[in-house]
């Protein structure tokens, strides 16, 4: 059975490729845009915010999402999509004038003259990226740098959230693309959400108004297999008491669950499957972070950030970083730094997490990494990329 199935898959791929080559001779559709996020995992991140704003400002642009069959159940009702590798997918990739992605379109495609590709990225780089990974043997062994450069060669526009990102992208993804220093559209919601919006999100998550919600969102470790959190969220919730709720979100590489099991107290919530991390940030009163790029986005909210970094030396040695998050220098460190569970608990018990010193660190961090974010990044990107005229100033 297995060989027969393999033959069927091979034949299907060949048929799809032949049809795709035919579609490449069709004229481009000037009003079609294909969106993708996190290797076709669904509607998310900067592409999602751009798509929503384009529907408002450029309704003539028909947006369709490229989605893996494994994630089709994540698609919101009414949002058009094509399944990766299907006949509609290849036709859309062949004829769309606009391509928007925060990673890449899996499976490869032939970028045609006249197509415009916007690379939005999906975070501010603390860890080494692109060609800089060549200095780290474990990363270099897994990476295909020729493929990375070929992908960069497809970009027409690269979006940047801050000057630090622009500097890094220029070096690690060299190419003739246009740089857009306009901020991250996915962060607009942090400036536009109302108190009523936030209360509704918290209620949907089951967080009472008198509880303090802590979001723990650790990043991926290249030197580990699977999700192995360094923090015991149940112990943290127990030590801090009933007034706290701990929200745990595993990195998307690890699927839709943090694997916490049932928690009788209800003070620890596995929110990995929640479709929008931005809503989790809005619901949280503070972020417990390690080296996640979510740190840079959460800084837009001007809410407390606590660094929990028990494995900093291992992470920095195996992955490499662009600055020392633990240095305590303004602009480098977003808040109190802890290395053990006891230190983390004490930061909250003693009130250091929301002290004036913590606020000063957060302000400097926000000024460095969120200078363009103001709630209007999506509009700026849509108007520039889709050539939508800016509205004249009101008289």
C-alpha positions in Angstrom: 0.0 0.0 0.0 2.8 2.4 0.9 4.5 2.3 -2.5 1.2 2.7 -4.3 0.4 5.8 -2.1 3.8 7.2 -2.9 3.3 6.7 -6.6 -0.1 8.5 -6.4 1.5 11.4 -4.5 4.3 11.6 -7.1 1.8 11.6 -10.0 -0.3 14.2 -8.3 2.7 16.5 -7.8 3.7 16.1 -11.4 0.2 16.9 -12.6 0.0 20.0 -10.3 3.4 21.2 -11.6 2.4 20.8 -15.2 -0.8 22.8 -14.5 1.2 25.4 -12.7 3.5 25.9 -15.7 0.4 26.5 -17.8 -0.9 29.0 -15.3 2.4 30.9 -15.4 1.5 31.8 -19.0 -1.8 33.4 -17.8 -1.9 37.1 -17.3 -1.4 38.4 -13.8 -4.6 39.4 -11.9 -4.0 43.0 -10.9 -6.5 42.7 -8.0 -5.4 39.4 -6.4 -3.2 39.1 -3.3 -2.1 35.9 -1.7 -1.3 36.0 2.0 0.6 33.5 4.2 1.8 33.3 7.8 4.1 31.0 9.7 4.6 28.5 6.8 0.9 28.4 6.0 -0.5 27.9 9.5 -3.4 30.3 9.0 -4.5 33.9 9.5 -2.0 35.5 11.8 0.6 38.2 12.5 1.4 41.1 10.2 -0.2 39.6 7.1 -3.5 39.3 9.0 -3.4 42.9 10.0 -2.5 44.0 6.5 -5.2 41.8 5.0 -7.8 43.3 7.3 -6.7 46.9 6.5 -6.6 46.2 2.8 -10.2 45.0 2.9 -11.0 48.4 4.3 -8.8 50.7 2.2 -8.4 48.7 -1.0 -11.6 46.7 -1.3 -10.8 46.0 -5.0 -7.9 43.8 -3.9 -9.2 40.2 -3.4 -7.2 38.6 -0.7 -6.8 34.8 -0.4 -4.9 32.9 2.2 -2.5 30.0 1.5 -3.1 27.4 4.2 -1.8 23.9 4.9 -4.5 21.2 5.0 -3.4 20.6 8.6 -4.5 24.0 9.7 -7.7 24.5 7.6 -9.8 24.3 10.8 -8.2 27.5 12.0 -9.6 29.6 9.1 -12.2 32.1 10.3 -15.6 32.0 8.6 -15.8 34.0 5.4 -12.1 34.3 4.8 -11.1 33.0 1.4 -8.3 30.4 1.3 -6.6 27.8 -0.8 -5.0 24.6 0.4 -1.2 24.5 -0.1 -0.3 22.3 -3.0 -3.8 22.2 -4.5 -4.8 23.3 -8.0 -6.3 26.6 -6.7 -3.2 27.2 -4.7 -0.9 27.0 -7.7 -3.2 29.0 -9.9 -3.3 31.8 -7.2 0.5 31.7 -6.8 0.9 32.0 -10.6 -1.5 34.8 -11.2 -1.6 37.0 -8.1 0.0 40.4 -8.5 0.6 40.7 -4.7 2.3 38.3 -2.3 2.4 38.9 1.5 4.1 36.6 3.9 5.9 36.7 7.3 8.0 33.6 6.5 7.8 31.9 3.1 5.5 30.0 0.8 6.4 26.3 1.2 6.8 24.2 -1.8 8.5 26.8 -3.9 7.1 29.0 -6.6 8.3 30.9 -9.7 8.1 34.6 -9.0 7.0 36.3 -12.2 7.9 39.8 -13.5 5.1 42.1 -12.3 4.5 40.2 -9.1 5.3 42.1 -5.9 6.4 40.3 -2.7 6.1 41.9 0.7 8.2 40.2 3.4 6.8 41.3 6.8 9.0 39.1 9.1 7.5 38.1 12.4 9.5 39.5 15.1 12.4 41.7 16.2 15.7 39.7 16.2 17.3 39.1 19.5 18.7 35.7 18.3 20.9 35.4 15.2 19.1 35.1 11.9 19.8 34.4 8.3 23.5 34.4 7.2 24.6 35.2 10.8 23.7 31.6 11.7 26.7 30.4 9.8 28.8 31.0 12.9 26.9 28.4 14.9 27.6 24.9 13.8 24.3 23.3 15.0 22.3 26.0 13.2 24.5 25.9 10.1 24.1 22.2 9.8 20.3 22.5 9.5 20.2 25.6 7.4 20.3 25.9 3.6 21.9 29.2 3.0 21.6 29.1 -0.7 17.9 28.5 -0.3 17.7 31.5 2.1 19.4 33.8 -0.4 17.1 32.6 -3.2 14.1 33.4 -1.1 15.4 36.8 -0.3 15.9 37.4 -4.0 12.2 37.1 -4.4 11.4 40.0 -2.0 10.4 43.4 -3.4 9.7 45.0 0.0 11.0 44.2 3.5 9.1 45.5 6.5 10.9 46.6 9.6 9.6 47.3 13.2 12.6 49.4 14.3 16.1 50.6 13.3 17.7 47.6 15.0 15.7 45.2 12.8 16.5 47.1 9.7 20.2 46.9 10.4 20.0 43.2 11.0 17.8 42.4 8.0 20.2 44.3 5.7 23.1 42.2 6.8 21.6 38.8 7.2 19.3 39.0 4.2 21.2 40.9 1.6 19.3 41.9 -1.4 18.0 44.8 -3.6 14.6 45.0 -2.0 13.0 48.2 -0.7 13.1 48.8 3.1 9.9 50.0 4.8 10.5 51.3 8.3 6.8 51.6 9.1 6.3 49.5 12.3 4.5 46.2 12.7 0.8 46.1 11.7 0.2 43.3 14.2 0.9 45.8 17.0 -1.7 48.3 16.0 -4.3 46.6 18.2 -2.2 47.5 21.3 -3.0 51.2 20.6 -6.6 50.8 19.3 -8.1 48.3 21.8 -10.5 49.9 24.3 -11.0 49.0 27.9 -14.2 47.3 26.8 -12.3 45.2 24.3 -9.8 44.1 26.9 -12.6 43.3 29.4 -14.3 41.1 26.8 -11.1 39.2 26.0 -10.4 38.6 29.7 -14.0 37.4 30.2 -13.7 35.0 27.3 -10.5 33.6 28.8 -12.3 33.3 32.2 -10.1 35.8 34.0 -12.0 37.7 36.7 -11.6 41.5 36.8 -9.9 41.3 40.2 -7.2 38.8 39.2 -3.7 39.6 38.0 -3.0 37.7 34.8 0.6 36.8 33.9 1.5 35.6 30.4 4.3 33.1 30.2 5.4 32.7 26.6 8.8 31.0 26.3 10.5 30.8 22.9 11.8 27.8 21.0 15.2 26.3 22.0 17.3 24.9 19.1 19.2 22.6 21.5 16.0 20.9 22.8 13.4 18.5 21.4 9.8 19.4 22.2 8.4 21.9 24.7 10.2 21.6 28.0 9.4 24.7 30.0 12.0 25.9 32.5 9.2 27.3 34.7 6.7 25.3 36.7 3.6 27.4 36.2 1.6 25.5 38.8 4.2 26.2 41.4 4.3 29.9 40.4 0.6 30.2 40.7 0.6 28.4 44.1 3.4 30.5 45.5 1.8 33.8 44.4 -1.7 33.0 45.6 -5.3 33.1 44.4 -5.1 36.7 43.1 -2.9 35.6 40.2 -3.7 33.6 37.0 -0.9 32.2 34.9 -1.5 32.0 31.1 1.0 29.6 29.4 1.6 29.7 25.6 4.0 27.3 24.0 5.8 28.3 20.8 3.9 27.5 17.7 6.6 24.9 16.7 5.2 22.7 19.4 1.6 22.4 18.3 -1.5 23.5 20.0 -0.9 22.5 23.6 1.7 23.2 26.3 1.0 19.7 27.6 0.2 20.9 31.1 -2.6 18.5 31.8 -5.5 19.4 34.1 -4.9 22.0 36.8 -7.6 21.6 39.5 -7.1 25.2 40.8 -7.9 26.8 37.5 -5.2 29.4 38.1 -3.0 28.1 35.2 -4.4 28.2 31.7 -2.9 26.6 28.6 -3.6 29.2 26.0 -1.4 27.8 23.3 -4.3 27.1 21.0 -5.7 30.6 21.2 -5.8 32.0 17.7 -4.5 35.4 18.4 -1.5 36.0 20.7 -2.2 39.8 20.5 -5.4 39.1 22.5 -3.4 37.2 25.1 -1.1 40.2 25.5 -4.1 42.5 25.9 -5.5 40.2 28.6 -2.2 40.0 30.5 -1.2 42.5 33.2 2.4 41.4 32.9 4.6 39.3 30.6 7.1 36.7 31.9 9.5 36.3 29.0 12.8 34.6 28.2 14.1 35.4 24.8 10.9 35.6 22.8 10.3 38.3 20.2 6.9 38.7 21.8 8.8 40.9 24.4 9.3 43.6 21.8 5.6 43.7 20.8 4.4 43.6 24.4 6.5 46.6 25.2 4.0 48.6 23.1 1.5 48.2 25.9 3.8 49.8 28.5 3.0 47.0 31.0 5.5 45.2 33.2 7.9 42.7 31.7 9.9 40.3 33.8 12.8 38.3 32.3 13.1 34.7 33.4 16.3 33.3 32.0 17.7 30.2 33.7 19.5 29.0 30.6 20.8 32.2 29.1 24.4 30.9 28.8 23.3 27.8 26.9 20.9 29.8 24.7 23.5 32.4 23.8 26.2 29.8 23.1 24.1 27.6 20.9 22.0 30.3 19.1 23.8 33.6 19.5 22.2 36.9 20.3 22.6 40.5 19.1 22.7 42.1 22.5 22.7 41.1 26.2 19.1 41.0 27.3 20.3 40.5 30.9 22.8 43.4 31.1 20.5 45.8 32.9 21.4 48.6 30.5 18.6 50.9 29.5 17.5 49.9 26.0 18.8 46.3 26.4 16.7 45.0 29.3 12.9 45.5 29.5 12.5 44.9 33.3 13.6 42.8 36.3 15.9 39.8 35.5 15.5 36.5 37.3 17.3 33.2 36.8 15.4 30.9 39.3 11.8 30.3 40.3 12.4 31.7 43.8 13.8 34.9 42.3 10.8 35.2 40.0 8.3 34.7 42.8 10.1 37.3 44.9 10.0 39.9 42.1 6.2 39.7 42.2 5.9 39.4 46.0 8.1 42.4 46.7 6.5 44.6 44.0 9.7 45.0 41.9 7.8 44.0 38.8 6.0 47.4 38.8 8.5 49.6 40.5 9.8 52.9 39.2 13.1 51.3 38.3 11.3 48.6 36.2 9.2 51.3 34.5 12.4 53.2 33.6 13.9 50.1 32.0 10.7 49.5 30.1 10.5 53.0 28.8 14.1 52.9 27.4 13.4 49.5 25.8 10.2 50.7 24.2 11.9 53.8 22.8 14.5 51.6 21.2 12.3 48.9 19.8 8.8 50.4 19.3 9.6 53.8 17.7 7.2 53.4 14.7 4.4 51.6 16.4 1.4 54.0 16.9 -1.7 52.1 15.8 -1.4 53.1 12.2 1.3 50.8 10.8 -1.2 48.6 8.8 -2.6 51.7 7.1 0.9 52.9 6.2 1.9 49.5 4.8 -1.3 49.1 2.8 -1.1 52.5 1.2 2.6 52.0 0.3 2.4 48.4 -0.9 -0.9 48.5 -2.7 -0.4 52.1 -3.9 -3.5 53.4 -2.2 -3.5 57.2 -2.1 -3.3 58.9 1.3 -6.5 60.7 2.2 -6.1 64.5 1.9 -6.0 66.4 5.2 -9.4 67.6 6.4 -10.0 71.3 6.2 
